[in-house]
Amino acid sequence: MTTKSKNDQIIDYVLDLILSEKYRAGDRLPSDGQLVRQFKTSRPTVAKAMRQLEDRGYIDRRVGSGSFVLSAAKVKPSLIGMLAPEVGEAELFEPLCSEIAKQCQKHGLSLLWPDSSLHASVDIHHERLAQELCERYIAQGVAGVFFAPVEFSERMVQINREIAMRLNDAGISVVLLDRDLERTPSRSEYDWVGIDNFRAGSLQTQYLVGRGCKHIAYVSRIASAPTIDLRIAGFQHVVRQSGLKKSADNIICGDVRDPGILKQLDIRKIDGVVCSNDTTACFLLATLKSEGIQVPEDIYVIGIDDVKYSSDAIVPLTTVRQPFRAIGQAAVATMVGRIENRSRLPREVFLEVQVIPRESCGELLSEDDQKRIQRRNSKKNGTRTKRTK
């Protein structure tokens, strides 16, 4: 059994004095000299331990006066807020938030969820909801907030910056979920836990190329999160490496529920579509079906996330799976580390992803169906070769 260092012994002792409320907010703690004598150690060791407690938000050290317990709000590091305006709407947050809740419990943290009353109106703006939650968490004195930045808004970058700054200025640790605040190539000053979105976009595209696609398009919705920029970059990287030069610029941003988007895609000429996420892919599947275009017989479609409805879509969706359990575990570990040391450099924690093959890309079909799709690919690609001469 290892013996704790003097530094850790002092931290544990002072924490016990505070959390047991033997010393309350505003009380002066034992002096450095008293702690030196009690623990038979040096003044630098005591000073280091007390600085660490100050960094964590437990005490206030005043030159010439001593160390004092901070306000009650500052000594409840177990209280953590969840600020994800899309909870209840975007299915990717359901498994992620559930895992975060489990991990918080294991670490002795109490996770605060948004009030159901805030979601009472289906027309509520995500920006306003996020701002209201931000102010509530500041008022409640939380130690940290898991923040999934707002998307699908023209003002999302500005709103997300303001929210993160308000939390940071209030001494609240911020860990971003799924996405950063800033557009590529900029980077925010906060911890971010999610997936490598460049790699995810690359894997999607590599999969379609491997399935024989020669003319691929990329589809996203208007005002998507900054993560989509990285996924598009991954898409472009692979199509260029594969010699599919025309596909590199075939990027469509619009309303995939509107059949008009198929004209933008020039659906007769493409054999594969990379979608920015599963929601976009499922909307596109419905639009294609409404226009009499069959998946996978006429075209392949691939998404990202692997949320519940992906396997139950009109055509079971091939997708890139996000490891929600691992992301939740990493997010809580990152939050614990951030609360303990708010001055450390921001970290990016990326978890590995994998392709989940399903029928939308011709997988898991009968041998006859697969042969028919191969003939379709050969015919399409042959026709295009003639057209480009």
N, C-alpha and C positions, 0 to 999 in steps of 0.2 A: 504493500500500500504506500503510495507516494504522499509525502508530507507537503502541505501547502506552503507556498513562499510567504514571507512576512508581508509582502505587498498584498497578496490575496487574503491573508488573515485579517489585515486591517480593513480592507474593503468589506469583507463579510461582517465584521464586527460593527462597523458604522452603519451598514445597510440594515442590520438587525435592529439597531437603535432607532432608525427612521421608520422602517416598515412595521415594527411592533408598537410604534407611536410613543415610545419612551421619550423621544424628542419630537416635537411637533413643528409645524411650519413656523419659521422665524426664530426657533430656539438656537442658542449657540451650542455647538458640539464641543466635545473635549478638545483641548488645544493640541497642537502638534507635539509640544513638550510632554504632555500627559501620555500621548500615544507612544512616544519614543520610550518612556520609562515602562509603560505597561507591556509593550511587545519586545522590550530589550533590543531595539534596532536603531538605525541611524535616522537623522532628520531628513536626508534626501529620500529615503525609502518611504517615510510617512508622507512627505510632500508629494511624491509620485502617486501614491494611493489616493490621496485627497484630490489631486488634479483629475484622476480618472473618474472619481465620483462626481466631480464638477462637470466633466465632459458628458457624463450620462444624464445630467440634469437633476441630480439629487441635492446638491449643496451649492452654496455661493461662498466663495473664499474672498475675504476682504482684507487687503493689506493693512496690518496693524490692528485688526479687530478680531480675526479668527474665521472659523467656518460656521455657516448657518444653514439650517434646513430650509429648502425652498418651499414654495407654496404647495398646497395639497395636490393641485393639478400636475405639478412637476414630479411628484413622487408616486405616480401610478403608472409605471412603465408597462403594466400588464394590459392596459386598455388600448386597443387598436381599432381603427375605423376602416371600413370597406367603402371606397368611393368609386363605384362602377355604375354609371348611369344606365348602362345597357343591360344590367342584371334583370332577368325576367323577359327580355326581348331577344338578345343574342345568346343562342344556346351554348356557345363556347364558354361563357362565363359560369354556367351552372356547374359543370364538373370541376372547373378550376376553383371556384369559390368554396365549393363543398370540401375540396381537399385542403384548402387554406384553413378552413374552420377546424378540421380534424387536427392539422398540424399545430394550430394555435393552442388548442386544448392540451396537446402533448407538452408544449413549452410553457404551460401555465399562463397563457395569454387569453384575454377576453376579447372576442371579436364583435364589434358593433356593426349591425347591418342597417341599411336605409330603412326608415319608417315606411310601412306600406301606404300610409296616407300620402306620401310624396309621389306615389305612382298612381294615385286615384284617377287622375285624368289621363286618358290615352293620348291627349294632345300636348302633354307637358313637354317643353323643350329640354333636351338633354343638357344644354348649357345652363339653364336656370336651375335644374335639379342638381347638377354638379356644384354650382355655387352655393346653393342652400345647404347641401351636405357638408361642404367645406366649412361654412360658418358654424354649423352645429358641432362638428368635431372639434373645432377650436374652442368653442364654449364649453365642451365636455372635458377638455384637458387631456385628449388622447396623447399617447406617446408617439404613435406612428400611424400612417395611413397607406393602405394599398390603393393606388390610384390607376385606374384604367382610363387614359385620356379620352375625351369626347372626340367622336368623328362624325362624318357626314354633315359638316357645317362649314360655311365659308370663313367663319371667325374662330375655328377650332384651335388653331395654333395660339392665337392671342388669349383665348379663354383658358386654355390648358396652362399656359405660362403663368397667368394671373393666379390661378388656383394653387399651383405648386409653390409659387412665391409666397402666397398668404400662409400656407402651411409651414413652409420653411422659416419664415419670419416669426411664426408663433412657437418656434422651437420643436416642431413636429417632424419626425423622420418620414421621408417619402420613398416608397418603393413602387416603381412603375410596373404595371402588368401588361404584357402582350405588345406594347408599343411605346415608342419614345414620344416626347412632346414636339420635337423638331423634325423638319423635313431633311432628308439626306442632301448634302453630306454633313450638315450641322449635327451636334450632339448636345443634349441637355446635361445638367450637372447632377442628375439623380440616378440612383441605382435602377437598373432595368432588368427584369427577368422575363424570358420568353423563348423564342426559337430564333435560329439564324435564318432570317427571311430571304436573304440572297440565296442561301443553299436550298431553302424550300422551293423557291421559284425555279431554281436550276433543276431540282429533282423532278418537279412536275413536267418540265419541258423535255428533259432527258427521257422520261418515261414515254411520252408521245412519240419522240423520235425513234425510240426502240420498238415501238409498235408499228412503225412504218410510215408515220405521218411526214409529209413533205411540205405542206403549206399550213402553217399554224398561226392562230391569232391569239392575242391576249385580251381579256375582258375584265374591266373593273367598274365599280359604281362611282358616281360623281362624289367628290369630296371624301374619298376614302382616307384611312389613317396613313401616316408616313411609312408604316411597314410595307405598304403596297409598292412604294417607290423601289424598295429593295427587292421585292419579289419580281417586279418588272425588269430590274437590272439583271437578275438571275436568268430570267427568260431570254433576254437579249443576248446574254453571254453564250448560252447554249446554242441558240439558233445560228449565231455567227460561227461558232466553233464547228457546227455541223454543216456549214455551207448553205444554210437556208436564208440567204440574204434578204429576200422579200419579206420573210416573216419577222425580221428584226424590227421593222417599223410598223407592223400590223398590230397596233395597240389601240383598242377602242375603250373609251370611257363614256358610259351613258346609262340609261334606264333599261336594264335587261328584260323588264316586263313589257316593254313596248316593242311590238313586232318590227318597228322601223329600224331597230338596231341590227336586224339581219341584213339590211341593205348596206349598212356601214361595214359589216363584217364581210360582205360579198360572199354569202354563205355557200354559193354554188362552187366556189373555187377553193375553199379550205377543207381540210380533212381532220383537223383537230383544234380544240379551243382550250386554252389554259385560263382558268377562272381565278380571280383574286382570293376567293374563299368559297366555302360550301354554300352559303346563302346565295351568292351570286350565281353559282353553278346550278342550284336547284331552280332559281327563277328562270335561268336560261333554258333548262330542260323543258319547263312548262311552255315557254315561248316557242321553242322549236317544235314541240308537239302540236301546238295550236296552228302552226303553219305547215303541218304535214311533213316535217323533216324528222327522220327517225334516228334515234341514238340507240346503239352504236352503228347501225347499218349505213347511215349516210355520213355520220360525223362522230368523232370521239370528244368527250368532255371530261375534264379533270378539275377537282377543287382542292382546297386546303382546310383542314380542321379535324374532320371525322367526328362531327357531332352526331347526336342520336338519329336525326332524320336522314342522314346521308345514306345509310343502308336501306332506308324505307322510301327513298325518293321514287318518282315516276319510273326512272330507270336507276337501279342501285348505283351509287356514285363512286367512281374511283377517286381517291383523295389522298392527300398527304396528312398523316395523323400527327396531331400535336400531343405530346405526352403530358396531359393535364396533371396527373398525379405527381410526376417529377417536378413540373413547374411549380405546383403548390408547395411542395417540400422546399424547393430552392428559394421561393419567395419568402417563406417564413424564416428560414435560416438567414437570409439576407437582411430581413427586417431586424432580427435579434442582433445581428452584428452591427447594423447601422445605429440602433438605439444605444448600444454599448460604446460606440465610437462615432459620433456625428462628424468628426473632422476628417475621417479617412476619405480617400479618393473614390469617386463613383465607380461602380462595377457593372459590367454587362455579363449576365449569366444566361448562356444559351444552351438549351437542351436539344438532344438529337431527335430527328423526325424520320418517318418511314412511309413509303408508298403502300397504300392498301388497295389492291386491285379488285375491281368489281365490273359489272356488266357495261357501264358507260364507256369503257375503253375496250370492249370486246372480250374481256376476261370472263371466265366461268360460264361460257356459252357452249353449246353443242358443237361437235366437229363440223357439221354442215353449216351452221351459222358462221363459224370462224372462216370457213372457206369462202362463203359468200362475201364476207367483209374484205377478205384478201383480194377477191376479184374486183370489188368496188374500188379499193385503193389503187390497184394496178390500172384500172380504167381511168380513174380521175387523174392519176399522175401522168399516164400516157397522153391523155387529152391536153394536159397543161404543157407537157413538153412540146407538143406540136404547136401550141399557141405562142410559145415564146421564141419560136424559130423566126 
